[in-house]
Amino acid sequence: MKHSTLSGAKTLLAILSVLLGAAAVRGAEIPNGPDVRTQAQLYERELPFNLKTSVDAYKASGMKDPKWDAAAVAFIEASERSVFRDTDPVDLRDLQRQGRALYLLGCDDPMVLYECARVADKLRNPEETEHFARPAAESMARFGYPANRQAFAALRAYQACKALRHDDDAKKDADLLIKGTQAIFRDGTR
């Protein structure tokens, strides 16, 4: 039974990758020329969607508190803006400090935790990634965050658990990933 659940999770990971455009055609030539979009153009096209499903979602669903609300919005937006850039490690460490400061203020909003996990993942810190990704994945649906964020939080937690060899926790994260992926198919992404 355990094997079939993990096999199912791997299958869903593959499907999710294809659905989100992460799969590439093997052996295809790398396009070039004036009509080919650059990474910067892709970033500009995707940024409004990323801000809608993160910053706007936090404003609509997040845990508000005057002691961290403005800082949380700024942190989420800065983290989202760093997604498609080769962000300087110094900038990532600054984002990491911002996220930790919010957490120490008592902010455990799922989107803030999600962004903390994203930054930790970019810094290749699986312990910290797992620390933030698991509670984000477990609570995003309850707060009404978009399905794609639920799935990515679970995926990030799953990958960190696998890297740390926490197989029992990875199974729980795989189950959350399956639920998040099902929500994408059922509801789409707002």
Order of alpha helices (4+ residues) and beta strands (2+ residues): alpha-alpha-alpha-alpha-alpha-alpha-alpha-alpha-alpha
